[in-house]
Amino acid sequence: MSITYHQDGIFTVVSMEGRFDAIGAREFKKIISQLLEMQQKRIVLNMAQVSFIDSSGMGALVGILRQMTHEGGDMRIAALLPEVHTIFELTRLHRIFDIYDTTAAAIAAG
């Protein structure tokens, strides 16, 4: 998995590409932890290039959401591919995450 990030106004946009599995989950948690240490607490995850997510990836998302909520942060998910969105629905996690069609929509939501 490849993970990059950049600043867009008050949000840090984290773009992910590839398979979000156990290896990707470790890298994701490491990068998000670094961002939180830098006081970057408003994050949009651009998942437009994530072709697959497994339980490790979902667990990493839930863990980081919990941590960010505890620290007063805000994490939004944007641009899920249909097959990945289906996994969010099957696991009912679409009910706990703020999911947007595009990164721009996630940022515009405030």
N, C-alpha and C positions, 0 to 999 in steps of 0.2 A: 504494500500500500504506500502511496505517495501522499504526503500531507504538506501543504503550504498555507501561509496565512498572510494577510495584509489588512491594513486599517482602512475602513470606509466610514468616515464620520466618527460617531461614538462607538461603532461596532468593530470588532475584529472578525473578519470573514476567514473562516478556516475551510479550505477546499481540500477535499479528499478524493483520491482516485484509486480504483482497484477493488480488491476483495477486503471487506472489513471482517477479518477473522481474528483468531487469537494473537497472531503476530501484529496485525494492524491495530488491535485493541491496546496492546502494550505501547506502541508508538503514539497512538492517539492520547492515551492518558498522560504520557510523558509530556507531550507538547501542550496539552491543555493545562497541566499543572504548572508548566513554565509561564504560560500566559497569565494564570491567576497570580503567580508570584510577582509578575510585572503589573498587577492591578488591572489587567484586562478582563473585566467581569461581564462584558456584554458581547456575546459571541453568537455568530450565525454560522451554522455548519452547512456548507454548500456540498451536498451529496450527489450532485448531478452525474458524477463519474464513478459512483460506487455501484458496482455491478452485482454485488452479493454481500449479504450480512448474515452472520451466524449468531449463536447465543452468546459467544464471547464479545462480539461487537455490540449486541444489544445490552449486555451487562455493563460494558464500559460506558455506554451512553447513559444508562440509568444511574450508575455510580457518579458520573461527572455531573449529571443534572442535580442529584441530591447534594453533592458538594457545593455546586454553584448556588443553589437555593439557600443553603445554610450560610453562605458567605454574602448573600444579598445580590447575587449575580443573575444574569438572564441569558438563557441559551435557547436558540431557535434553530429549527431544522428546515432546510430549503432544498427544493428541486429533487425530490426522490424519484428514481426510476420506478415504473409501475411494479416491477417484480419485488423491489425493495419495499415499496409502499404496502404491498400486500402482506409482507411479513410483519410490518408495524400493525396492520389491522388484525391479522391472525393472533398476534400476541396481545392485542388491545392496548399496545403502547401508544397508538395514535391518540389516545385519550389523555395521556399525561404530557406529551410533547406538543409544543406549538410548532405546527408544520405548515409551511408556505409553499406555493407553487414555484416561486423564484426567490433568489437572493434579494433582489430589489424589493419585492413585496415584504419580505421579512424585515428588512431595514426600515421601509416606509411605515410599517405597523407601529413604530415608535420604540 
